[in-house]
Amino acid sequence: MDSTRLLRRSGTFAAAAALLLSAVVPADAVPARAPEPGGVAGSAAAAASPAPPLRPLPTAVPAALRRYYGQKLAWHSCGGKRAGFECATLRAPLDYAAPRRGGDIKLAVSRKKATGPGSKLGSLMVNPGGPGGSAVGFLQAFAGTRYPRSVRARYDMVAMDPRGVAGSEPVTCLSDARMDEFAQVDQTPDDDAEVRRLVAAYREYANGCAARSGRLLRHVSTVEAARDMDLFRAVLGDDKLHYVGASYGTFLGATYAGLFPSRVGRLVLDGALDPSLDAQSVNRDQTAGFQTAFESFAEDCAEHEDCTLAGGGPGVAGTRLKAFFDQLDSQPLPTGTRRDLTESLATTGVISAMYDQAAWPLLRRALSDAQNGDGALLLRLSDAYYERDEHGSYTNLMAANSAVNCLDQAPPFRSPAGVRRALPVFEKASPAFGTSFAWGALTCAYWPVKATGGPHRITARGAAPILVVGTTRDPATPYRWARGLAGQLSSGRLLTYEGDGHTAYNRGSSCVDSAINDYLLTTTAPPAQRRCT
């Protein structure tokens, strides 16, 4: 499990699981729903080592970019099952530093026009997270039809696949067959030989990305994607950007606000990242976040007869889960397919269910099946995480995720020795997941291009009020990150959801939903530090 990939989720798992598991469990077991910071204290790590601020860009459009800002989109019906949605292609410079020399990149965009009644408020751009999640797919599968009717009535719902993602010249790294092998590689090495095999897998992955997508790898940063968002805003004819971003989408939205504070309209950042943290802090915090989520699952699990982890509390449940993983390390389980359930795949399957408590019944059943010698359901949960379909085809989510993360931040570890030194901290944060998360964080050490970004603070001074949403037991974006981002933003408002799962909007809390809907429709942000249960 590469923990750098864990930034990505915003209910994407729930939607994928609904598709992949529909033949196994009742259709309503997982909702077909998709959605991988003021004045509050930031994280301790940020306070101990202040990061430099992100500087805004000039408000005037540079002469070399005017042809991009002046383009007209050729909208057309998306066709098929996407009735009511329009699609188009937006051109952007591959390299904003040299737009005349670098050539163009083509970005997939989509929209669904405001339905009325009521006066139109502009366009509402959505992003489900990642990095690597398809915003266009999210719009067409969920936001364009299942966001609150009042919001869809007043806004054109729009989305753009970020550069390198899905329809926007996707980064690719490995064939589907090689991705199957990569997903199974042992990320809890027991000896030097297993460490060498893990490193070899990471090198092969990185080299595959360079061979297949070398032109793109230096130009898929979050800063560049945020600049593409401003281009899209202008081409749509909007003076301000209105936006709902979840998970990694909060980093994308906050980066936009830092670069273009005067163009901020109504921004909702749900399941927030703290941009001031370095990569090792991010990985360590996420390890603890997934442990917290697992303990919530274990407490809930103990109340059901089909729970194989019951008895003795969360600590004992964690010990039993770790023993299960250890057993799979030497004895993978059959799944009824050509792929056995390995320790790595089982870990991914358990992790995937932590994103949404609606998936907990599936996980209980999957663990029960595994205890009876059947690894099929845990494998399906893992496949949902990786966005692997029943035919063995992968989306480019994982490739794009690595490409963006490895460009945005220097590697948390540069060698196996660094991982070994950090193992005690990671294993303390999570006895069940710590080892795999620590070794998974080694991926970017072998990346073929150097990182161009690093930790920074985003103040977005002068921006309109920005709504930051944090969930207290969020596994992938721990609550402290929302507090950290809200504390950095000069106009940040923190909305707290006391609950489980990754992100909060459209997840069943009327308190959260009404606060966000009111903000989107009236520009009135909720009172500072409002809490919902």
C-alpha positions as CSV (number, residue, x, y, z in Angstrom):
1,M,0.0,0.0,0.0
2,D,1.6,3.2,-1.2
3,S,0.4,5.7,1.4
4,T,1.2,8.6,-0.9
5,R,-1.8,7.3,-2.8
6,L,-4.1,7.7,0.1
7,L,-4.7,11.4,-0.5
8,R,-7.0,10.7,-3.3
9,R,-10.4,9.5,-2.0
10,S,-13.6,11.4,-1.8
11,G,-16.2,8.8,-2.0
12,T,-14.7,7.5,-5.3
13,F,-14.4,4.1,-3.5
14,A,-18.1,4.0,-2.7
15,A,-19.1,4.5,-6.3
16,A,-16.6,2.0,-7.6
17,A,-17.5,-0.6,-5.0
18,A,-21.2,-0.2,-5.9
19,L,-20.3,-1.2,-9.5
20,L,-17.8,-3.9,-8.6
21,L,-19.8,-5.5,-5.9
22,S,-23.3,-5.3,-7.4
23,A,-23.2,-9.0,-8.3
24,V,-22.1,-10.0,-4.8
25,V,-24.2,-7.9,-2.4
26,P,-27.5,-6.1,-2.5
27,A,-27.3,-2.9,-4.6
28,D,-28.2,-0.7,-1.6
29,A,-25.4,-2.0,0.6
30,V,-23.1,0.6,-0.8
31,P,-24.6,3.9,-2.0
32,A,-24.0,4.7,-5.6
33,R,-22.5,8.0,-4.5
34,A,-19.2,9.7,-5.2
35,P,-17.9,12.2,-2.8
36,E,-9.0,8.7,-3.2
37,P,-9.0,26.1,6.1
38,G,-10.3,31.0,10.4
39,G,-8.4,31.5,13.3
40,V,-7.7,27.9,14.4
41,A,-4.4,26.5,15.4
42,G,-2.4,24.7,12.6
43,S,-0.6,21.4,13.0
44,A,2.2,21.0,15.4
45,A,4.5,20.1,12.5
46,A,3.7,23.4,10.7
47,A,4.2,25.4,13.8
48,A,7.6,23.8,14.5
49,S,8.9,24.4,11.0
50,P,7.1,27.3,9.3
51,A,6.8,26.7,5.5
52,P,7.1,29.6,3.1
53,P,3.9,31.2,1.7
54,L,2.5,30.5,-1.7
55,R,2.8,33.8,-3.7
56,P,-0.1,35.0,-5.8
57,L,0.3,35.4,-9.5
58,P,-0.2,38.8,-11.2
59,T,-3.8,39.6,-11.9
60,A,-3.2,40.6,-15.5
61,V,-3.1,37.8,-18.1
62,P,0.4,37.5,-19.6
63,A,0.5,38.3,-23.3
64,A,1.8,34.7,-24.1
65,L,-1.4,33.2,-22.5
66,R,-4.0,35.5,-24.1
67,R,-4.7,33.1,-27.0
68,Y,-5.6,30.4,-24.4
69,Y,-7.8,32.7,-22.3
70,G,-9.5,33.9,-25.5
71,Q,-10.4,30.5,-27.0
72,K,-14.0,29.4,-27.6
73,L,-15.1,26.0,-26.6
74,A,-16.9,23.8,-29.1
75,W,-19.5,22.2,-26.9
76,H,-21.3,19.1,-28.1
77,S,-23.5,16.4,-26.6
78,C,-21.4,13.8,-24.7
79,G,-23.8,11.1,-26.0
80,G,-24.6,7.7,-24.7
81,K,-25.9,7.5,-21.1
82,R,-24.7,11.0,-20.4
83,A,-27.8,12.7,-21.7
84,G,-28.0,16.4,-20.7
85,F,-24.2,16.7,-20.4
86,E,-22.0,18.6,-22.9
87,C,-18.4,17.9,-23.5
88,A,-15.5,19.9,-25.0
89,T,-11.7,20.1,-25.2
90,L,-9.8,23.0,-23.6
91,R,-6.3,23.8,-24.8
92,A,-3.7,24.9,-22.2
93,P,0.1,25.3,-22.4
94,L,2.0,22.2,-21.4
95,D,4.6,24.5,-19.8
96,Y,3.3,27.8,-18.4
97,A,6.9,29.0,-18.1
98,A,7.4,28.6,-21.9
99,P,3.9,28.5,-23.5
100,R,5.2,29.3,-27.0
101,R,7.9,26.6,-27.0
102,G,6.3,23.8,-24.9
103,G,3.2,23.1,-27.1
104,D,-0.3,22.5,-25.9
105,I,-2.1,20.0,-23.7
106,K,-5.7,19.0,-24.4
107,L,-8.0,19.0,-21.3
108,A,-11.3,17.2,-21.2
109,V,-14.1,19.4,-19.8
110,S,-17.9,18.8,-19.3
111,R,-20.9,20.7,-18.1
112,K,-24.6,20.4,-17.3
113,K,-26.5,23.7,-17.6
114,A,-28.4,25.1,-14.7
115,T,-31.9,23.6,-14.6
116,G,-33.7,26.5,-12.9
117,P,-35.8,27.9,-11.4
118,G,-34.0,31.0,-10.0
119,S,-31.4,33.3,-11.4
120,K,-28.1,31.7,-12.5
121,L,-25.2,32.1,-10.1
122,G,-22.5,31.1,-12.6
123,S,-20.6,27.8,-12.9
124,L,-19.8,25.5,-10.1
125,M,-16.6,23.5,-10.7
126,V,-16.2,20.1,-8.9
127,N,-13.3,17.9,-8.3
128,P,-13.6,14.5,-6.4
129,G,-10.0,14.2,-5.3
130,G,-7.1,12.0,-6.1
131,P,-4.8,13.1,-7.4
132,G,-6.0,11.1,-10.3
133,G,-9.8,11.1,-9.9
134,S,-11.7,12.0,-13.0
135,A,-13.6,15.2,-12.4
136,V,-15.6,14.7,-15.6
137,G,-16.6,11.2,-14.6
138,F,-17.6,12.4,-11.1
139,L,-19.7,15.2,-12.6
140,Q,-21.5,12.9,-15.0
141,A,-21.9,10.0,-12.5
142,F,-22.9,12.0,-9.5
143,A,-22.6,15.7,-9.1
144,G,-24.5,16.7,-12.2
145,T,-27.5,14.6,-11.2
146,R,-27.3,14.0,-7.4
147,Y,-26.0,17.3,-5.9
148,P,-28.8,19.1,-4.2
149,R,-31.5,20.2,-6.6
150,S,-31.3,23.7,-5.3
151,V,-27.6,23.9,-6.2
152,R,-28.1,22.4,-9.6
153,A,-30.9,24.8,-10.3
154,R,-28.7,27.9,-9.9
155,Y,-25.4,26.7,-11.3
156,D,-24.0,25.3,-14.4
157,M,-22.3,22.2,-13.1
158,V,-18.8,21.9,-14.7
159,A,-15.7,19.8,-14.4
160,M,-12.3,19.4,-15.9
161,D,-10.1,16.4,-15.8
162,P,-6.8,17.7,-14.4
163,R,-3.8,17.4,-16.7
164,G,-2.5,13.8,-16.9
165,V,-5.9,12.4,-15.6
166,A,-8.5,10.3,-17.5
167,G,-9.6,12.3,-20.5
168,S,-6.8,14.9,-20.2
169,E,-3.8,13.2,-21.9
170,P,-3.6,10.5,-19.1
171,V,-0.3,9.5,-17.6
172,T,0.3,5.8,-18.0
173,C,3.0,3.6,-16.5
174,L,2.3,-0.2,-16.8
175,S,0.2,-2.6,-18.8
176,D,-2.8,-4.0,-17.0
177,A,-1.0,-7.3,-16.5
178,R,2.0,-5.6,-15.0
179,M,-0.3,-3.6,-12.8
180,D,-1.8,-6.8,-11.4
181,E,1.7,-7.9,-10.4
182,F,2.6,-4.5,-9.0
183,A,-0.5,-4.4,-6.8
184,Q,0.5,-7.8,-5.3
185,V,4.1,-6.9,-4.5
186,D,5.0,-7.6,-0.8
187,Q,5.1,-4.2,1.0
188,T,6.0,-5.7,4.4
189,P,9.5,-7.1,3.4
190,D,10.9,-9.6,5.9
191,D,14.5,-9.7,4.7
192,D,16.9,-8.0,2.3
193,A,15.9,-10.2,-0.6
194,E,12.3,-9.0,-0.3
195,V,13.4,-5.4,0.1
196,R,15.3,-5.7,-3.2
197,R,12.2,-7.1,-4.9
198,L,10.1,-4.2,-3.6
199,V,12.7,-1.7,-4.8
200,A,12.8,-3.4,-8.2
201,A,9.0,-3.1,-8.5
202,Y,9.1,0.6,-7.7
203,R,11.9,1.1,-10.2
204,E,10.0,-0.7,-12.9
205,Y,6.9,1.3,-12.2
206,A,8.9,4.6,-12.4
207,N,10.7,3.6,-15.5
208,G,7.4,2.6,-17.1
209,C,6.0,6.1,-16.4
210,A,9.0,7.7,-18.0
211,A,8.8,5.5,-21.1
212,R,5.1,5.9,-21.6
213,S,4.5,9.5,-20.4
214,G,7.9,11.2,-20.3
215,R,6.6,14.4,-22.0
216,L,4.0,14.9,-19.3
217,L,5.8,14.0,-16.0
218,R,7.4,17.4,-15.5
219,H,4.1,19.2,-16.1
220,V,1.3,17.6,-13.9
221,S,1.9,19.6,-10.7
222,T,-1.0,21.0,-8.7
223,V,0.1,24.5,-9.4
224,E,-0.2,23.9,-13.1
225,A,-3.6,22.2,-12.7
226,A,-4.8,25.2,-10.7
227,R,-3.7,27.5,-13.5
228,D,-5.7,25.4,-15.9
229,M,-8.7,25.9,-13.6
230,D,-8.3,29.7,-14.0
231,L,-8.1,29.3,-17.7
232,F,-11.3,27.2,-17.7
233,R,-13.0,29.8,-15.4
234,A,-12.2,32.6,-17.9
235,V,-13.3,30.6,-21.0
236,L,-16.6,29.9,-19.3
237,G,-17.1,33.6,-18.9
238,D,-17.1,33.7,-15.0
239,D,-15.4,36.5,-13.1
240,K,-15.0,34.3,-10.0
241,L,-14.3,30.7,-9.5
242,H,-17.0,28.8,-7.6
243,Y,-15.8,25.4,-6.6
244,V,-16.4,22.3,-4.5
245,G,-13.3,20.1,-4.0
246,A,-12.9,17.1,-1.9
247,S,-9.8,15.3,-0.5
248,Y,-6.9,16.2,-2.9
249,G,-9.4,18.5,-4.5
250,T,-9.1,20.8,-1.5
251,F,-5.3,21.1,-2.1
252,L,-6.2,22.0,-5.7
253,G,-8.8,24.6,-4.6
254,A,-6.6,26.1,-1.9
255,T,-3.7,26.4,-4.4
256,Y,-6.1,28.2,-6.8
257,A,-7.0,30.6,-4.0
258,G,-3.3,31.2,-3.2
259,L,-2.5,32.0,-6.8
260,F,-5.6,34.0,-7.7
261,P,-7.1,35.3,-4.4
262,S,-9.0,38.1,-6.1
263,R,-10.8,35.6,-8.3
264,V,-12.1,33.4,-5.5
265,G,-15.9,33.1,-5.3
266,R,-17.5,30.5,-3.2
267,L,-15.0,27.7,-2.4
268,V,-15.8,24.6,-0.4
269,L,-12.8,22.5,0.6
270,D,-14.1,19.2,2.0
271,G,-11.7,16.7,3.6
272,A,-8.8,19.2,3.7
273,L,-5.1,18.8,3.2
274,D,-2.6,20.9,5.1
275,P,-0.1,22.2,2.4
276,S,2.5,23.2,5.1
277,L,3.3,19.5,5.8
278,D,6.2,17.6,4.3
279,A,5.6,14.2,2.7
280,Q,6.9,12.2,5.7
281,S,4.5,14.1,8.0
282,V,1.6,13.5,5.6
283,N,2.3,9.7,5.5
284,R,2.7,9.5,9.2
285,D,-0.5,11.4,9.9
286,Q,-2.4,9.2,7.4
287,T,-1.1,6.1,9.1
288,A,-2.6,7.3,12.4
289,G,-5.7,8.4,10.6
290,F,-6.4,4.9,9.2
291,Q,-5.7,3.4,12.6
292,T,-8.3,5.7,14.1
293,A,-10.8,4.7,11.4
294,F,-10.1,1.0,11.9
295,E,-10.7,1.4,15.7
296,S,-14.1,2.9,14.9
297,F,-14.8,0.1,12.5
298,A,-13.8,-2.5,15.2
299,E,-16.1,-1.0,17.8
300,D,-19.0,-1.1,15.3
301,C,-18.0,-4.6,14.1
302,A,-18.2,-6.0,17.7
303,E,-21.9,-5.2,17.7
304,H,-22.6,-7.6,14.9
305,E,-22.8,-11.4,15.0
306,D,-20.8,-11.8,11.7
307,C,-17.7,-9.9,13.1
308,T,-14.6,-12.1,13.2
309,L,-12.7,-9.4,15.1
310,A,-15.1,-9.2,18.0
311,G,-14.0,-9.5,21.7
312,G,-11.4,-7.6,23.6
313,G,-11.8,-4.1,22.1
314,P,-10.1,-2.3,19.2
315,G,-6.6,-3.2,20.4
316,V,-7.4,-6.9,20.3
317,A,-9.1,-6.5,16.9
318,G,-6.0,-4.8,15.6
319,T,-3.9,-7.7,16.8
320,R,-6.2,-10.2,15.1
321,L,-6.1,-8.2,11.8
322,K,-2.3,-8.1,11.9
323,A,-2.2,-11.9,12.5
324,F,-4.5,-12.3,9.5
325,F,-2.2,-10.2,7.3
326,D,0.9,-12.1,8.6
327,Q,-0.8,-15.4,7.7
328,L,-1.5,-14.2,4.1
329,D,2.1,-13.2,3.8
330,S,3.0,-16.9,3.6
331,Q,-0.3,-18.4,2.6
332,P,-2.4,-16.4,0.1
333,L,-6.1,-17.3,-0.1
334,P,-7.9,-18.5,-3.3
335,T,-10.4,-16.1,-4.8
336,G,-12.0,-18.2,-7.5
337,T,-9.9,-16.3,-10.1
338,R,-6.3,-16.6,-11.3
339,R,-5.3,-14.1,-8.7
340,D,-4.9,-15.2,-5.1
341,L,-5.5,-12.8,-2.1
342,T,-2.0,-11.8,-1.0
343,E,-1.2,-9.7,2.1
344,S,-0.8,-6.6,0.0
345,L,-4.2,-7.0,-1.7
346,A,-5.9,-7.8,1.6
347,T,-4.4,-4.7,3.2
348,T,-5.7,-2.6,0.3
349,G,-9.1,-4.2,0.6
350,V,-9.4,-3.3,4.3
351,I,-8.1,0.2,3.8
352,S,-10.5,0.8,1.0
353,A,-13.5,0.2,3.3
354,M,-12.2,2.8,5.8
355,Y,-13.2,5.6,3.4
356,D,-16.9,5.1,3.9
357,Q,-18.7,3.5,6.8
358,A,-21.4,2.4,4.3
359,A,-18.7,-0.2,3.3
360,W,-18.3,-1.6,6.8
361,P,-20.9,-4.4,6.3
362,L,-19.0,-5.4,3.2
363,L,-15.8,-5.5,5.1
364,R,-17.3,-7.6,7.9
365,R,-18.5,-10.1,5.3
366,A,-15.2,-10.0,3.5
367,L,-13.2,-10.8,6.6
368,S,-15.7,-13.5,7.6
369,D,-15.4,-15.1,4.1
370,A,-11.6,-14.9,4.4
371,Q,-11.6,-16.7,7.7
372,N,-13.5,-19.5,5.9
373,G,-10.9,-19.6,3.1
374,D,-12.5,-17.4,0.5
375,G,-10.6,-14.2,-0.4
376,A,-12.9,-13.1,-3.3
377,L,-14.7,-10.2,-1.6
378,L,-11.6,-8.7,-0.1
379,L,-10.0,-8.9,-3.6
380,R,-13.1,-7.0,-5.0
381,L,-12.6,-4.3,-2.3
382,S,-9.0,-4.0,-3.3
383,D,-9.9,-3.8,-7.0
384,A,-12.4,-1.0,-6.2
385,Y,-9.6,0.9,-4.6
386,Y,-7.3,0.5,-7.6
387,E,-10.2,1.1,-10.1
388,R,-9.6,-2.2,-11.7
389,D,-12.7,-3.5,-13.5
390,E,-13.9,-7.1,-13.9
391,H,-12.1,-7.4,-17.2
392,G,-8.8,-6.6,-15.6
393,S,-8.5,-3.1,-17.0
394,Y,-7.3,-0.2,-14.8
395,T,-8.0,3.4,-15.1
396,N,-5.0,5.7,-14.9
397,L,-5.8,6.8,-11.4
398,M,-2.8,5.3,-9.7
399,A,-0.4,6.4,-12.4
400,A,-1.7,10.0,-12.2
401,N,-1.7,9.8,-8.5
402,S,2.0,9.0,-8.3
403,A,2.9,11.5,-11.0
404,V,1.3,14.4,-9.2
405,N,2.4,13.5,-5.7
406,C,6.0,12.8,-6.7
407,L,6.1,16.2,-8.5
408,D,4.5,18.2,-5.7
409,Q,6.7,16.9,-2.8
410,A,10.2,15.6,-2.3
411,P,10.1,11.9,-1.4
412,P,9.4,11.1,2.3
413,F,12.2,8.5,2.1
414,R,15.1,8.2,-0.3
415,S,16.3,4.7,0.5
416,P,15.3,1.6,2.3
417,A,17.5,2.7,5.2
418,G,15.3,5.7,5.7
419,V,12.2,3.5,5.9
420,R,13.9,1.2,8.4
421,R,14.7,4.2,10.7
422,A,11.1,5.4,10.5
423,L,9.4,2.0,11.0
424,P,9.1,2.3,14.8
425,V,7.1,5.6,14.5
426,F,4.8,4.2,11.8
427,E,4.2,0.9,13.6
428,K,3.4,2.8,16.8
429,A,0.9,5.0,14.8
430,S,-0.7,1.8,13.5
431,P,0.3,-1.7,14.4
432,A,-1.8,-3.2,11.6
433,F,-1.0,-0.8,8.8
434,G,2.2,1.0,9.8
435,T,4.8,-1.3,8.2
436,S,3.0,-1.3,4.8
437,F,2.4,2.4,4.9
438,A,6.1,3.1,5.6
439,W,7.4,0.9,2.9
440,G,4.8,2.2,0.5
441,A,6.0,5.7,1.0
442,L,9.3,4.7,-0.8
443,T,7.7,4.9,-4.3
444,C,8.8,8.5,-5.1
445,A,12.4,7.8,-4.2
446,Y,12.8,6.3,-7.7
447,W,10.7,8.7,-9.6
448,P,12.3,9.8,-13.0
449,V,11.8,13.5,-12.5
450,K,12.6,15.7,-9.5
451,A,9.9,17.3,-7.4
452,T,9.2,20.9,-8.3
453,G,7.0,21.6,-5.2
454,G,7.3,21.5,-1.4
455,P,5.6,22.4,1.8
456,H,4.1,25.9,1.8
457,R,1.5,27.9,3.6
458,I,-1.5,29.2,1.7
459,T,-3.0,32.5,3.0
460,A,-4.9,33.7,0.0
461,R,-5.0,37.2,1.5
462,G,-7.9,39.2,0.1
463,A,-10.0,36.2,-0.9
464,A,-13.7,36.0,-0.2
465,P,-14.7,33.6,2.7
466,I,-13.5,30.0,2.0
467,L,-15.4,27.1,3.7
468,V,-13.1,24.3,5.0
469,V,-14.7,21.1,6.1
470,G,-13.1,18.5,8.4
471,T,-14.3,15.2,9.7
472,T,-13.1,14.2,13.1
473,R,-12.4,10.5,12.3
474,D,-11.4,11.0,8.6
475,P,-8.8,8.3,7.7
476,A,-7.2,9.8,4.6
477,T,-7.3,13.5,5.5
478,P,-7.0,13.7,9.3
479,Y,-9.1,16.4,11.0
480,R,-6.0,18.3,12.2
481,W,-5.2,19.0,8.5
482,A,-8.5,20.9,8.1
483,R,-7.7,22.9,11.2
484,G,-4.2,23.6,9.8
485,L,-5.6,24.8,6.4
486,A,-8.3,26.9,8.0
487,G,-5.7,28.5,10.2
488,Q,-3.6,29.5,7.2
489,L,-6.3,30.9,5.0
490,S,-6.9,34.6,5.9
491,S,-10.6,34.1,5.1
492,G,-11.0,30.5,6.1
493,R,-14.1,29.2,8.0
494,L,-13.9,25.8,9.6
495,L,-16.9,23.5,9.6
496,T,-16.5,20.4,11.7
497,Y,-18.3,17.1,11.2
498,E,-18.0,14.8,14.2
499,G,-18.2,11.4,12.5
500,D,-16.5,8.7,10.5
501,G,-15.5,8.4,6.8
502,H,-13.7,10.5,4.3
503,T,-15.3,13.9,3.6
504,A,-18.7,15.1,4.8
505,Y,-20.7,16.8,2.1
506,N,-23.6,14.7,0.7
507,R,-22.9,11.9,3.2
508,G,-26.1,12.1,5.2
509,S,-25.5,15.0,7.7
510,S,-28.3,17.6,7.2
511,C,-26.3,20.0,9.3
512,V,-23.3,19.8,7.0
513,D,-25.3,19.8,3.8
514,S,-27.5,22.8,4.8
515,A,-24.4,24.8,5.9
516,I,-22.7,24.2,2.6
517,N,-25.8,24.7,0.4
518,D,-26.6,28.0,2.2
519,Y,-23.0,29.1,1.5
520,L,-23.2,28.2,-2.2
521,L,-26.5,29.8,-2.7
522,T,-26.2,32.9,-0.5
523,T,-22.5,33.4,0.0
524,T,-23.2,33.3,3.8
525,A,-20.6,31.1,5.5
526,P,-21.6,29.3,8.7
527,P,-20.4,30.8,12.0
528,A,-16.8,30.3,12.9
529,Q,-15.9,26.8,14.2
530,R,-19.5,25.4,13.7
531,R,-19.7,21.7,14.6
532,C,-22.1,19.1,13.2
533,T,-22.8,15.5,14.3
